[in-house]
Structure formats: C-alpha cells, structure tokens
Amino acid sequence: MLKTFQLTGGKVVECGPDSQCLAVYINPDEKEKAYLINQMSLDEHTLNSSLDPEELGRVEFEANHVAVIVKKPKRYMSDDSFLFKVSSVGIFLFSDKAIVVTSEELNWEGRVFSKAQSTQDLFLRIIFQFVLHFEEHLRVIRKISEEIEQVINKDFSNKNLFHMFQLEKSLVYYLDGINSNNKVIEKLRSSSAKLGFSQESIEFLDDLTIEGAQCSQQTNAYSQVLSNMMDARASIINNNLNIRIKMLTLLSLCIMLPTLVVSIFSMNVPLPIPQEGTLVSFWTVLGLAALSILGILVIWIYRKW
C-alpha cells in the first residue's frame, strides 16, 4: 500500500502523488517492489531487508540515493504474551524526496515532525521518532514488570514467571535494535559532509546521538534490573522449596517414629510389661510414642530448624 505526504507549514500532511516529498510503502506487493527496483533504482536486497525484522541497521550509499535500514518497536498485539518485538524500516533519501518501506503503518503526528523544514530534516526526524518510540515502550515495560512483580509476591505461578521471562527477552531485542540504530546515527554523523547536511541538521544529529545513547543506557539498566530480579525470584523459590522440604521431612519423622514404637510393641513376642487385664501396656506404648514426637520437637527447637 502506498501513501504520499508533503511538508506544509512544518507539518507532514497526506497529499497526491504529484506533489509528494515522502512516499511510504506499507508491505509493498510485487508490483510496487518491481517499480521501486526498476524505476527508483533501489537495491533488491536492501528493499527486502526493509521488511526483514532480523536485519541489522546499516547505511549504504547508492548512485542517486542513500539507503538506511533502521529498527523500530513493532506494534504490540494482545496475542504477543508480553513479548515486545522489533521490526525493520528502510528509508531511502533522494535529492528531492524520501521513500520509506515498512511492514506497518507509521504515525506522522506529534511534536517530532512539527518543525520539519526539508526532506533531509524529515529523514532525520523519522529516525528520531523511532528512538522516542523505543523510550515509550521502555516505560510501558517497566510498568508491566512492576505490576507482575506485585502479583508474583502473592502468587509464584508459572504464568507470571513466564511473562517476566518474556519481558526480559524483549529488553534484549530492544537493546540490540537501539544499539543498531546508534551505529546508523554515528555513520550518518561521520558522513554528514558527504550527505550535504546543513549545520542545523548536523546539530540535530548531535542531539539524536545523545538521545540514542541515553535510550541504550536506559534499556541496559532495565535489562540488568529485570535479570537480577529474576535471579532473586529464582533464589527465593528455591529457598522456599527447601523450607517446605525440610518441614515435610520433620513431619514425616513425627509420623514414622510413633509408628515404629507402636510396631515394636505390636510384634507377636513376649514383652516386659503386662498385656492382659490392665491398661498399663496401652498407656506405656502411647507415652513412648508421644515421647518420640516430643524428642523430635526438642531437637528441632534446639537446632533452630
């Protein structure tokens, strides 16, 4: 699907194909891919990389344009089970326009594009929007992890632990995507003269470099905190399991020793106590069984089990 936009008063507005400065191809079909390859001279491998979520970010200089592969957070769906994924976006910068190839529709509203003045400025602000998108998802992941942590404090269910593992996995993917974008930004900054960027664009790239570095540090911090928290939860689970096993072992002893006492006096052999016409044997066996339980409790308290 093709959507065309133009810059009007510092805003990105949808327009017809004749006055476009930005063409956005959302999951292009074979006909649209053939047009981009044959008419716009896009490299077929780079075009396919724009739709490949496993592709790493990079910058390539072609004869009449610059091709950039960047990473963005994929739109979260309800059936993703707390797994936040990353997708790839291809941006192709020409002298008079830009082409964006993406697997899902992008948002062109908000303060990011409110002051775009040129195609180059719009090109950089698209990358900046992806950085902000990562930061928004990081805040969401942090809130979700805090809510799941409160639930886990009350219920160590496998479902909640699985959700925590999914969030930890998501942060690994996000960190990889953010670092990939940072390398693209560094490449653009070092090639600013070759790309013909204005002084304002170079200053914006410097701000973008700082924003990307802060986003990477934030993601790394969240990932380490979540990983340490999962390790702590695993240690708590193991400790609680050991405590329960110890309790069950002591309870088993409290049952086994009285059974042993009763079994000894139930054998068909002569015993050194009267067994007929008196209750002495009954109370003796019952007392010995109670003493065995009392002995275990004394040892339990003395050893501070």
N, C-alpha and C positions, 0 to 999 in steps of 0.2 A: 504494500500500500504506500502511495506517495502523498506527502503533504508538503506544500511550499509555503515559505514565510518570507517576510521582508522586514526591514527596520524602519519604523515610523515613530518619530518623536522619542527615540531612545527605548522603544518597546518592540518586541517581536510579535508581529501580527500575521495571521494567515492571509495569503493572497493567491492570485492566479499564477500560472506557470510563466507568464510573460515578464512579470516584474519581480521575480524571486531573487533573493540573495542567499537563501538557505533552502535546500531540498532534503527532506527527511524521508528515507525509505525504511518502512517498518515491515520486517520479514519479507523482503522483496521476492517476487516469484521469478521463474526462469526468464521470462520476457524482460523484466526490469533488470535482472542481472546481466543479460546479454546487452542491453542498452548501456549500462554502466561500463561494461568491459570494452565494448566495441566503439561506442560514441564518446564516452568520457575518458577512455584510456586508463581505467582502473585496473590494477593487477588482480587477476582472478584469485590468487592465493590470499592476498590481503583482503579482498572483498569477502571471501569465505571466513577469514579469521575474525571479521567483524561480528559474525554470528556464532562463533565458537567460544563457549564460556571457559574453556581450558586454555585459551590462547593468552600469552603474556603480552603486556603492554610494550609498545615499541614505536619508533619514529622512522619513517622511510621517505627519502627524497626522490621523487619521480621527475620526469621531464617537464611536466606542466602543472604539477601539484605536489603537495606534501601529504602523506598518508600517516595517520596516527591511530593506533589502537590503544584504547584506554579501558579501564574497568569501572563498573558501577554496581551498586547493590541491585539485585533482582527484586522485583516487586514480590512482597510476601503474600503467600496464599494460605488459606486455612488448613489445607491438607499437607503443608510442609512440616508439621510437627516440630515447631520451634527451630527449624534449620533455615538459617538465612543464607541465601546463595548469592553468587556473584556472576554477572554477565559481562560480555564484551561489547564495545561500541566502536565503530570505525568512523573517524572524522577525516574528510578529505578536503584540504584547503586549496582553492584555486585563487587566482589573482582577483577575480570579481565575485566569487561566490564560494559557498561551502556545501559539501554533501555529507550527510550523516546517515549511516547504516546501522540500524539497531534491531533487536529482537522484540522490543516492546515500546510502546509509545512513551515519549518524554514530556515533561512538564516545562512549559515555556513562560510560566507566570512567576511572579515574585520579584524580590529585590535584586536577584542576581543579574537579570537581564534588563533592569530598569534604566541603566545608563550606557548600554551598548551603542557605540558610535560607528563602528565599521565591521567588516567581515572578520578581520583579524581579532578585533575586540570580542566579537561574538564567539569566535573559535575558542578563545581562552576562557570565556565565561562558561562555556559548556563544560569544560574540564573542571572549573571551579564549582559548578553545580554538583558534579559527581562527588567531589570532596565533601561538600556540605551534606549531601545525601548519606554518605558513609557516617558522618558525625551524628545525624539524626537517628540512624539505625543503631548506633552505639548506645545512645541514650535509651532507646527502646529496649535493647538487650539488657542493659543494666537494670532497668525497672523490672523486667520479666524475671531476671535472675534473683532479685531481692524478694519478689513475691514467691517464687518457687522455694527459696531458702526458708521463708517463714512456714511454708507448708511442710517442708522436709523436717523442720524442727518438731513437728507434731506427728508426722507420718513418714517413715522411711520406706515408701513404696517404690517398686521398680519403675513405675511410670514416671514419677517425679525425678528420679535419678537419671532416667533416660533423657528427659527434657534438659537436664543440666549438661549432660554429655553432648547433646545436640547444640546447645548454646556455645559450649567450649569449642566444638568443631567449627561453628560459624565464625567465631573470632579468628580462628586460624586462617580460614578462607579470606576473611576481610583484611587481615594483616598482610597476606600475600598480595591481594588486589591493591591495597593502599600503597604498599612499597613499590609495586609495579608502576602505579601512576606517578609516584615521586621520581622514579627514574625517567619517565617520559617528560616530566616537568623540567628536570635537570638538563635533559637533552635539548629541549626547546630553548631553555635559557642560554645554554652554551652556543646554540645555533641561531640566536636572535638576529645577528647581523646578516646571516645568510637568508633568513626568512624575511628580512626587511621590516622588522618590528619597530614601531615608534618608541620614543622614550617613555610614553605613558604605558605602552604595552609591556616594556621591559620592567617598569616599576610594578605593574600588576603581576608579572611573573615572579618577581621577588616576594610579593605578598602571598602568592599562590604557593611558593616553595615553603614559606614559613607555615602556612595553614596545613599543607600536606605533612610536614614534619610533626606538627602538633597532633594531627589526626593519627599518625603512625604511633607516636608515643602513647597516646590515649588508648589505642587498640591494644598495644603491647601490655600496658598496665592492666586493663580489664582482663586480658587473656591470662596473665600471671595470677591475678587475684582469683579468678574463677578456677584456674587449675589448682592453686593452693587450697581453695575452699573444697574442691572435690577430693583432694588428698586428705584433708582434715575430716571430711564426712566419711571417707572410707575407713580412716583410723577409728573414728567414733563407732562406726558399725561393727568393726572387728572387736573393739573393746567391749561393746555391749553384748556381742555374741559370746565372748569369753566369760563375761559375768554370768550370763544365762546358763552356759555350760557348767560353770562352777556350782551354781545354785542347783541345777538338776543333779549333778554328781552328789552333792551333800544330801539332797532329798532321797536319792537312790540309796545312800548309805543308811539314812534314817529308816528306810523300809527294809533293807536287806539284813541289818544286824538283828532287829527284833524277830525277823523271820528265821534267822539262824538259831536264835535262842529257843524259840518255840519248836523248831525242827529237832534240836538236840533232845529236848525233853519229850518229844513225841515218838522217839525210837522205841522199838519193842525189846528193851533190855532193862535189867533191874537198875533202879535209881536210888541214891542215898536219901530219899525223902519218902514219907508215907504217901501212898497214892490212892488208898481206898478209905472211905468213911471219914474223910477230913478234907477241908478246903486249903490246907497248907500248901499242897503242891500247886494248886491254881494260882494262889497269890504269890508264891515264890517265882513261878515262871513269868507271871505278869510283871512282878517287880524287877526281875533281871532284864526283861525286855525294855522296861522304862528306863532302867539304869544305862542300857546301851545307847538309847537315844540321848539321855542326859549327858553321857560321856562325849558323844559327837558334838553336842551343842557347846560344852565346856571347851573342847579343843578348838571349835570354830571361833568362839569369842576370844580365847587366849591367843590364837594365831592371827586374829583380826582378818579372817577370810571374808 
